């Protein structure tokens, strides 16, 4: 987690340095991304460019009520179905709007498979 937090700080500084940036940054994340946003909001000092964090489907306490842990104990129920579901999501085709030509879209999908 420490490396992810340092990476996030670098990204925040990069965003602020861009000519299109107004110096105020927000984070939006679901699940692990939401957890990261909460961590950064907690860790960043008041003068940080991070001004808001919107977190969904995540927890503020991974020890007591995380998807994978409850009270510090690994919760096995759901882990197998979750990993299978994620495999299916990762095999889905990319959104067609991400490619201007159908051939490029098909090639991107085949690369995922």
Helices and strands as residue ranges (DSSP letters): H 2-17, E 25-30, H 32-43, E 50-56, H 62-65, E 69-70, E 73-74, H 79-91, G 96-98, H 102-112
